Amino acid sequence: MAVEIKLPRVKSHEQRKQWIDLLETVVQYHLDMAENFKLAEEDADMHKIHTGWAQSILEAIWLVQMWEIDGEADLEENEGFEMILPTDLEE
């Protein structure tokens, strides 16, 4: 029995941008939290946890950037989205 894999889709560029904006805000929150725990040696684990969460959410952003838009056959309309790289984030 074959399993049908459905690709994630959004209805518009704007909807995809809203998801990305939301997730970018969460990434920044976790980077800020990681920074708060960075200096205290007893909080080193919390620093690592928040840094890991920020990186994981960043990877989710990469996936959202790949979502197709319903009814969109031409990839040219997807231009204008810049891939966010780990080097773009402050540690």
Legacy VTK file of the C-alpha trace (Angstrom):
# vtk DataFile Version 3.0
C-alpha trace
ASCII
DATASET POLYDATA
POINTS 91 float
0.000 0.000 0.000
1.520 3.330 -1.090
1.449 6.294 1.218
0.582 9.615 -0.345
2.847 12.412 0.822
1.219 15.802 0.732
3.489 18.809 0.475
2.786 21.713 2.825
1.153 24.645 1.087
0.019 28.127 1.958
-2.646 30.223 0.288
-0.479 33.280 -0.424
2.911 34.898 -0.094
1.454 36.910 2.771
0.402 33.814 4.687
3.881 32.314 4.316
5.437 35.632 5.416
3.224 35.671 8.514
4.460 32.195 9.492
8.065 33.241 8.946
7.631 36.469 10.942
6.074 34.560 13.827
8.846 31.973 13.891
11.571 34.647 13.589
10.129 36.318 16.683
10.313 33.020 18.570
13.910 32.471 17.412
14.866 35.910 18.712
13.132 35.221 22.042
15.150 32.026 22.542
18.388 33.739 21.507
17.672 36.467 24.070
16.960 33.852 26.729
20.171 32.005 25.826
22.089 35.259 26.223
20.556 35.779 29.676
21.855 32.381 30.786
25.211 32.652 29.031
27.214 34.277 31.825
26.237 32.137 34.802
28.080 28.809 34.893
25.227 27.114 36.755
22.882 28.115 33.926
25.041 26.672 31.126
22.447 23.973 30.402
19.684 26.576 29.989
21.927 28.495 27.592
22.402 25.339 25.503
18.691 24.492 25.590
17.555 27.923 24.382
20.287 28.013 21.736
19.189 24.574 20.513
15.546 25.613 20.408
16.437 28.738 18.436
18.384 26.633 15.911
15.545 24.112 15.622
12.987 26.841 14.994
15.339 28.383 12.429
15.310 25.070 10.593
11.499 25.156 10.688
11.704 28.575 9.004
13.746 27.004 6.215
10.960 24.480 5.702
8.284 27.192 5.647
10.334 29.049 3.036
10.029 25.953 0.833
6.235 25.723 1.130
4.445 26.060 -2.146
1.627 28.505 -2.648
-1.716 26.977 -3.697
-2.260 27.323 -7.403
1.205 28.659 -8.016
2.931 26.844 -10.836
5.658 29.406 -11.505
8.493 29.617 -8.995
9.377 33.145 -10.121
6.666 34.495 -7.815
8.558 32.981 -4.882
11.529 35.215 -5.500
12.125 37.870 -2.908
12.345 35.485 0.037
15.823 35.441 1.485
17.044 32.292 3.175
17.959 33.023 6.800
21.238 31.391 7.683
22.658 30.628 11.147
25.363 33.209 10.505
22.618 35.838 10.298
21.721 35.235 13.940
23.638 36.642 16.852
25.007 34.167 19.351
LINES 1 92
91 0 1 2 3 4 5 6 7 8 9 10 11 12 13 14 15 16 17 18 19 20 21 22 23 24 25 26 27 28 29 30 31 32 33 34 35 36 37 38 39 40 41 42 43 44 45 46 47 48 49 50 51 52 53 54 55 56 57 58 59 60 61 62 63 64 65 66 67 68 69 70 71 72 73 74 75 76 77 78 79 80 81 82 83 84 85 86 87 88 89 90
